[in-house]
Amino acid sequence: MIINSIRYNPYLYQPNSLTISQVAMQFNVGVELIHKWTESGLIPHITLTNGEYRYKIKEVRDAFLKNDLKDGQ
């Protein structure tokens, strides 16, 4: 599976929901960038009661493609 403009690794373990660091690792970007995109509403997420975020990999992948997200934006 090839996805344009992102370096997605489909072979890494994929639980039902990912932490912010797991998303950053999956898409080869920094945690700070994922946090920025989350706060700006570009990436759908679930906020836990302790304030941490969780992400569904398909929703994140779709957001990367829809918004043409790349490292440095």
N, C-alpha and C positions, 0 to 999 in steps of 0.2 A: 504494500500500500504506500503510495507516494502522495504526499500532501505538499502543495506549492507554498513557498514562502515561510514555512516553519520547519524546524528540525524535531519532529515528533518521533518518539521511540516507542512503537507499538509492542515491543518485546519486553519492556519493563513490567513488573507485576502491577496489576490494576485492580485495587479493591473497589468497593462500591463508591466510596468517596475519598478524595485525596486532600492532604494538608497543603498549605501554601508552599512548603518546601518541596513536596512531591511534585506539585504542578510545575514549579520552577525547574526541577530536574528533568521532568518529562519533556519540556519545551526548550530546554537549554537557555534559560534566561535567569536573571537574578530574582531573589525573593522580593527585593524592594520594588522591582518593576511589576511583579504580579500584584503586590499590595497596592501600588499606584493605580493599576488598571482596575482592580477590584473596587477601590474607593471611588473611581470615576465612573463606575457602572458599566465598564466594557466587558467584564467577565461575570457571568452569573455565579452566585455563591449562596451558601447557607451559613448563617451566623449562629454559632452555638451559644449557650447561656453564659459561658465563660469568656465570650468575645472572640474566640478563634473562628476562622473561616474553614469551610469544607467545600470542595468542588466536585462536580461530576465530570468525569473525563470527556464524555461526549459533548456536554455543554461548553466546556472550555475549548475543546478542539473546534467546535462550530463557531465560537466567538473569535478565535484566532483567525479563522478563514473569513468570516463575515467582516470583521473590522480591520483585516490585513495587518494584524499586530506583528511587530518585529522588535528585536532587541534595540533599545535606544529611543523608543517612542515615548 
